[in-house]
Amino acid sequence: MDQALYQNHLGILREELLVALGCTEPIAIAYAGAKARQLLGVIPEHCRVRCSGNIIKNVKGVIVPNSGGMRGIDVAATLGIVGGDPDRELAVLETVTPADIQTTQALVKEGFCTCELVEDVDNLYIVVELEGGGHSAEIEIQEHHNNITYMKKDGTVLLDSRPDPSCKKQSGGPDRMLLNVANILEFADTVKMEDVEELIGRQIDYNTAISDEGLKGNYGVETGRILMENAGNASGLNRVRLQARAAAAAGSDARMSGCSLPVVINSGSGNQGITVTMPIVIYGRAWQADRELILRALVLANLISVHQKKYIGSLSAYCGATSAATGAACGVAYMMLRQKGEQERIYQILCDTITNSIETLGGMVCDGAKASCAAKIGLAVENALMALELSLAGNVFQPGEGMTMEDPEDTIAAVGRMGRVGMKSTDVEILNIMLGN
């Protein structure tokens, strides 16, 4: 594989597979709050958070981790300011103490933090402004949950790297527009294990741990536990299929209910990171696949998920469980066909699985982070595995049927356009409904 392309793909994995504690939207607010407090240098007297509708949507219904069960933008920002460690970025709230929680509760009750909706900005947009001791500080995050684009203290701009709307990628970073199914497959086949062992190994360990916790605890509506109970009554591949759905859903059950265990994310989302990971872990165990094959399958699955999301964006009305589960099914297909020695079929099966999956469930709406995300993940994994079964039987939706195009790459782009552009008004209406407008 061309070395520049190899390093680009490896760079995407390193940039995407970050550790996050809790739902990434409240965590991003907490990170901005902690960074603003660090910049201010004194105890703040007031905090103002300004953010996009998608941030509000994804914070409203989810418990902030290490908060004692609290929810809300003001809680996330205040907890980050009081007890967060900005050097830990998306694991910013790992350092929170019981005393910090009590302080946060008191400050929230006093109205320390105010929150405002900002319109006509990027879907992922957060600004935290602090005042105290005669000083002021401002932190802005855009595009990615840990991507600080603007810093100002006492009126002096210290950083301004706000993205150019006309540019499709950040200068200097890996280019996601270079991704396609063919070169993702080539990268998965040829990547050196020493380049991904730690990165993907951590994803397996962290996401399996929170999945196991979700199966043990009473989280959300217990989607994962119920599916796993059903798996106990099944046999053969049906059992493995239910276990894969259960394991993915259980991680979300725990995470959406404030479980403080860290996860490794994909496309800015812990739920998507868990959804990519767990079906491959479950099928790998069932098939006794060796570790190298599981790692290569996860490399492929992660990049297939990112490939779809690059057209949609980090946050939208399009539920990312669909793209993540599609990536996972592709990873399962990769393991299966490599074990059978049918490498020559892999590329076509991947293309057909993606087409079948996103042309079936693509467009499932995101109405914010909350308990029902686990059920959506269970449904998305079921759909993606069905898409794989259709592909293995030689069946695929044909060009001209809905958004299916001649080239599978064009199908991915078409569904992405629908999610990014076509569902924009849906996103606005969902937010209005959630806000009672």
ABEGO torsion letter per residue (X at the ends): XBAAAAAAAAAAAAAABBBBBEBAAAAAAAAAAAAAAAAAGBBBABBBBBBBAAAAAAAAABBBBGAGGBBEAAAAAAAAAAABBAAAEAAAAAABBAAAAAAAAAAAAAGABBBBBBBGBBABBBBBBBBEGGBBBBBBBBGBAABBABBBBGGBBABBABBBAABABBBGBBBAAABBAAAAAAAAAABBAAAAAAAAAAAAAAAAAAAAAAAABBBEAGAAAAAAAAAAABBEAAAAAAAAAAAAAAAAAAAAAGBABBBBBBGGBAAAAAAAAAAAAAAAAAAGBBAAAAAAAAAAAAAAAAAAAAAAEABBABBAAAAAAAAAAAAAAAAAAAAAGBAAAAAAAAAAAAAAAAAAABGBBBAEBBAAAAAAAAAAAAAAAAAAAAAAAGBBBBBGBEABBABAAAAAAAAAAAAAAAAAAAAAAAAAAAAGX
